[in-house]
Amino acid sequence: MNKKILIVEDEFIVANDLRLMLQKAGYDVCGIAASVEEAQKIIRLHHPALVLLDIHLKGEKTGIDLAMQLREENIAFVYLSANSNQKILEAAKATQPYGFLVKPFREKDVLIALDIARYRHENSLETSLRKEQALQKSIAEITASHGDAATKNLEHAKVLQPYVPFDYLLIYKHGSNSSPEVSGFLRTGFEEYQPVGVKELQTITGLKPEDFSLPSANSSVHIYDEAGLLKNGKDYPLLQQIIKKFDLATGIIAPVTDTQGITICFFSRRASIYTHTELTLLERVLPALAGVWRTQAKQPAMSNATVQKPSGIPATGFEGIIGSSQGLLAVLDHLTQVAPVDTSVLILGESGTGKERIAQAIHQLSPRSNKPLVKINCAALPATLIESELFGHEKGAFTGATDKRIGKFEQADGGTIFLDEIGEMPLDMQVKLLRVLQEKEIERVGGRTPIKVNVRVIAATNRHLEKEVAEGHFRLDLYYRLNVFPLILPPLRERRDDMQQLAYHFAKRFCKKMDKHFNGIRQQTMTDLEAYDWPGNIRELENVVEQMVILNDGVSELELKRPLNNALFTSAHVSASLPAQSVPQTLTDVKKLQTEKEREYIISVLKKTNGRIRGEGGAAQLLDLNPTTLESRMAKLGIKKDEFKT
């Protein structure tokens, strides 16, 4: 095993202490660098397997700059950080490090962090290889199948989606003496796509086919951020209109290196979604797609009538998961990637966001689906019983143990165990769980013989585990063992586009259960539901809809007959904001008040920035919003940025 390690730290005393510590532990320290330039020289000479990387270094470049290179060269790295602001920490996290060490650090913490980094790196390499093999197999099967090229292209787009998530895929064949051939797919939901050919693009963009143009194909795949897309859009009207009409924030322009001059463009509404991982993957798989994609534009366009209006997530593998918002689709894209492999998954999200549903979907889409999915809530068990519940016990192991008991891990053998509320697990049990993850074996309470188990672990929590680790409530080594593949579920307040689908789903279910006819939901009620912040998330919405059905007469539309329990809507909060005679009496009044206050606040910030939205010191940064999100809100509120320019 390669234990060669590089220390990148500009404080000599700290770096030397680390060197002595690591050499004592058996690591081969191949060098100490105080700057990015020095580190790059050592990397070229010695090819370390691990890098301890300080964020703040001598010179113009930071550890974050070097991290991008380490990612490209597939070298594991752990950040060393002291006092960094939130912006720097977020930028560091975006490089996907294999760990963080906060100065000053103990020897034990350093060695554990490096051990976990090696484990995660090796695990991620194996996972990446398996996923890419699965993708290549799917591409080959689709290409060899019967059917026209347009259908095959759609199937290819679907299998690519989890690996290179896109909201719009553009297939562009550069013309010689005639107009280029252009087609693609606009994503409207999970596995729901709208074919977009030349005629559709003409209608959407207002351009003529002879005016369609994109950057010429070259030999490299390139990632463009929002600024890069806009810059290119100035020279290419088609690109400019696509960015504008589909509200795109980032993209990959990937030429297929063949004589046909084909360029594939992946676009997303989410900023900073594409990394070196997606870029290198495309470089490897695009040649396999060139043969079928080069003929796509010659095929008749698929009828729009075959594309259904988004109505939620298909049932297969996703029972109970409803919605098609960007946040949810991103989670499901990652879910479909990790489900086929045995990697541990950590599901993070607020209470009531549907973590158990996601765990079920992972199990159902995995090769273990014909084996048990065993669920256990770590918060619901007394500390004295949790070990027996997880690992079982032998007869006579303790008072009351009159029979041998098989624990949850043995019950899940060959399948999956879901550890909900893992953040509530006592520290002594965390040690024993760590052993199970490392050794793949358990020992019953009162037993003397280890028992091998083949179990995939999915854990979930609504706690901030990094904070729990810092406060000593959760083990660092266990956190990294579980956090190989995190899935972060968005709260319901960030999924307002899904509100109607969810409300109708629950309403129909409860009406059927209570033998009542479903007559729809009042528009005003839907408006009120969408205005609410849902601290209890989907679980709270489900309860509210159930109340609505209970109080409904079975003839009229469903409506709110009890106030939503939102602190923002309490009379105390409202009274502090308004004169006594202006206290709102309904949720509609409150929504109007919130809209007015939001408008005033955005206007006050725009005045400070002279109408500038993007960039350093722009309104979006001050408001901690994505620029496209802010522009969308401004449009809804009737705010024009040009009014504030001086």
Rosetta blueprint (number, residue, H / E / L):
1 M L
2 N L
3 K L
4 K E
5 I E
6 L E
7 I E
8 V E
9 E L
10 D L
11 E L
12 F H
13 I H
14 V H
15 A H
16 N H
17 D H
18 L H
19 R H
20 L H
21 M H
22 L H
23 Q H
24 K H
25 A L
26 G L
27 Y L
28 D E
29 V E
30 C E
31 G E
32 I E
33 A E
34 A L
35 S E
36 V H
37 E H
38 E H
39 A H
40 Q H
41 K H
42 I H
43 I H
44 R H
45 L H
46 H H
47 H L
48 P L
49 A L
50 L E
51 V E
52 L E
53 L E
54 D E
55 I L
56 H L
57 L L
58 K E
59 G L
60 E L
61 K L
62 T L
63 G H
64 I H
65 D H
66 L H
67 A H
68 M H
69 Q H
70 L H
71 R H
72 E H
73 E L
74 N L
75 I L
76 A E
77 F E
78 V E
79 Y E
80 L E
81 S E
82 A L
83 N L
84 S L
85 N L
86 Q H
87 K H
88 I H
89 L H
90 E H
91 A H
92 A H
93 K H
94 A H
95 T L
96 Q L
97 P L
98 Y L
99 G L
100 F E
101 L E
102 V E
103 K L
104 P L
105 F L
106 R L
107 E H
108 K H
109 D H
110 V H
111 L H
112 I H
113 A H
114 L H
115 D H
116 I H
117 A H
118 R H
119 Y H
120 R H
121 H H
122 E H
123 N H
124 S H
125 L H
126 E H
127 T H
128 S H
129 L H
130 R H
131 K H
132 E H
133 Q H
134 A H
135 L H
136 Q H
137 K H
138 S H
139 I H
140 A H
141 E H
142 I H
143 T H
144 A H
145 S L
146 H L
147 G L
148 D L
149 A H
150 A H
151 T H
152 K H
153 N H
154 L H
155 E H
156 H H
157 A H
158 K H
159 V H
160 L H
161 Q L
162 P L
163 Y L
164 V L
165 P L
166 F L
167 D L
168 Y E
169 L E
170 L E
171 I E
172 Y E
173 K E
174 H L
175 G L
176 S L
177 N L
178 S L
179 S L
180 P L
181 E E
182 V E
183 S E
184 G E
185 F E
186 L E
187 R E
188 T E
189 G E
190 F L
191 E L
192 E E
193 Y E
194 Q E
195 P E
196 V L
197 G L
198 V H
199 K H
200 E H
201 L H
202 Q H
203 T H
204 I H
205 T H
206 G L
207 L L
208 K L
209 P H
210 E H
211 D H
212 F L
213 S L
214 L L
215 P L
216 S L
217 A L
218 N L
219 S L
220 S L
221 V L
222 H E
223 I E
224 Y E
225 D L
226 E H
227 A H
228 G H
229 L H
230 L H
231 K H
232 N H
233 G H
234 K H
235 D H
236 Y L
237 P H
238 L H
239 L H
240 Q H
241 Q H
242 I H
243 I H
244 K H
245 K H
246 F H
247 D L
248 L L
249 A L
250 T E
251 G E
252 I E
253 I E
254 A E
255 P E
256 V E
257 T L
258 D L
259 T L
260 Q L
261 G L
262 I E
263 T E
264 I E
265 C E
266 F E
267 F E
268 S E
269 R L
270 R L
271 A L
272 S L
273 I L
274 Y L
275 T L
276 H H
277 T H
278 E H
279 L H
280 T H
281 L H
282 L H
283 E H
284 R H
285 V H
286 L H
287 P H
288 A H
289 L H
290 A H
291 G H
292 V H
293 W H
294 R L
295 T L
296 Q H
297 A H
298 K H
299 Q L
300 P L
301 A L
302 M L
303 S L
304 N H
305 A H
306 T H
307 V L
308 Q L
309 K L
310 P L
311 S L
312 G L
313 I L
314 P L
315 A L
316 T L
317 G L
318 F L
319 E L
320 G L
321 I L
322 I L
323 G L
324 S L
325 S L
326 Q H
327 G H
328 L H
329 L H
330 A H
331 V H
332 L H
333 D H
334 H H
335 L H
336 T H
337 Q H
338 V H
339 A L
340 P L
341 V L
342 D L
343 T L
344 S L
345 V E
346 L E
347 I E
348 L E
349 G L
350 E L
351 S L
352 G L
353 T L
354 G L
355 K H
356 E H
357 R H
358 I H
359 A H
360 Q H
361 A H
362 I H
363 H H
364 Q H
365 L L
366 S L
367 P L
368 R L
369 S L
370 N L
371 K L
372 P L
373 L E
374 V E
375 K E
376 I E
377 N E
378 C L
379 A L
380 A L
381 L L
382 P L
383 A H
384 T H
385 L H
386 I H
387 E H
388 S H
389 E H
390 L H
391 F H
392 G E
393 H E
394 E L
395 K L
396 G L
397 A L
398 F L
399 T L
400 G L
401 A L
402 T L
403 D L
404 K L
405 R E
406 I E
407 G L
408 K H
409 F H
410 E H
411 Q H
412 A L
413 D L
414 G L
415 G L
416 T E
417 I E
418 F E
419 L E
420 D E
421 E L
422 I H
423 G H
424 E H
425 M L
426 P L
427 L H
428 D H
429 M H
430 Q H
431 V H
432 K H
433 L H
434 L H
435 R H
436 V H
437 L H
438 Q H
439 E H
440 K L
441 E E
442 I E
443 E L
444 R L
445 V E
446 G L
447 G L
448 R L
449 T L
450 P L
451 I E
452 K E
453 V L
454 N L
455 V L
456 R E
457 V E
458 I E
459 A E
460 A E
461 T E
462 N L
463 R L
464 H L
465 L H
466 E H
467 K H
468 E H
469 V H
470 A H
471 E L
472 G L
473 H L
474 F L
475 R L
476 L H
477 D H
478 L H
479 Y H
480 Y H
481 R H
482 L H
483 N L
484 V L
485 F E
486 P E
487 L E
488 I E
489 L L
490 P L
491 P L
492 L H
493 R H
494 E H
495 R L
496 R H
497 D H
498 D H
499 M H
500 Q H
501 Q H
502 L H
503 A H
504 Y H
505 H H
506 F H
507 A H
508 K H
509 R H
510 F H
511 C H
512 K H
513 K H
514 M L
515 D L
516 K L
517 H L
518 F L
519 N L
520 G L
521 I E
522 R L
523 Q H
524 Q H
525 T H
526 M H
527 T H
528 D H
529 L H
530 E H
531 A H
532 Y L
533 D L
534 W L
535 P L
536 G L
537 N H
538 I H
539 R H
540 E H
541 L H
542 E H
543 N H
544 V H
545 V H
546 E H
547 Q H
548 M H
549 V H
550 I H
551 L L
552 N L
553 D L
554 G L
555 V L
556 S L
557 E L
558 L E
559 E L
560 L L
561 K L
562 R L
563 P L
564 L L
565 N L
566 N L
567 A H
568 L H
569 F H
570 T L
571 S H
572 A H
573 H H
574 V H
575 S H
576 A H
577 S H
578 L L
579 P L
580 A H
581 Q H
582 S H
583 V L
584 P L
585 Q L
586 T L
587 L H
588 T H
589 D H
590 V H
591 K H
592 K H
593 L H
594 Q H
595 T H
596 E H
597 K H
598 E H
599 R H
600 E H
601 Y H
602 I H
603 I H
604 S H
605 V H
606 L H
607 K H
608 K H
609 T L
610 N L
611 G L
612 R L
613 I L
614 R L
615 G L
616 E L
617 G L
618 G L
619 A H
620 A H
621 Q H
622 L H
623 L L
624 D L
625 L L
626 N L
627 P H
628 T H
629 T H
630 L H
631 E H
632 S H
633 R H
634 M H
635 A H
636 K H
637 L H
638 G L
639 I L
640 K L
641 K H
642 D H
643 E H
644 F H
645 K L
646 T L
